């Protein structure tokens, strides 16, 4: 198997090393002339060995921003989010059921007070409309039994 230093580098590898050099110059580790020399060497290099030779005297890049989070932390966070979502949904359901229940109580209360056992009343009239000829009224009834004279 070929050694890493003999393997060919890609454009992305060259760009990564160039960024590392620019970062080192920004920290004050390289002078501007030295940065230009090394950038020329980076973009003309073909292998990893040539790239490593350009940055051999610089400290290795830190992976401070790339700390790996343990799997148990990710799982705990996902579980906490799931529990919070369920709690919010349960609270919304309780509020909706409570409002619907309160609405139903008001409807039953209003029915109990105003509409229980009574039909519609129009302009003060009773439920039964009187017959135009007076039939059905207590005064117009014929006597029961006996004879009726006409």
Secondary structure as UniProt FT lines:
FT   HELIX           4..6
FT   HELIX           11..27
FT   HELIX           32..44
FT   HELIX           48..54
FT   TURN            56..57
FT   TURN            65..66
FT   HELIX           71..110
FT   HELIX           111..115
FT   TURN            116..117
FT   TURN            123..124
FT   TURN            132..133
FT   TURN            135..136
FT   HELIX           138..140
//
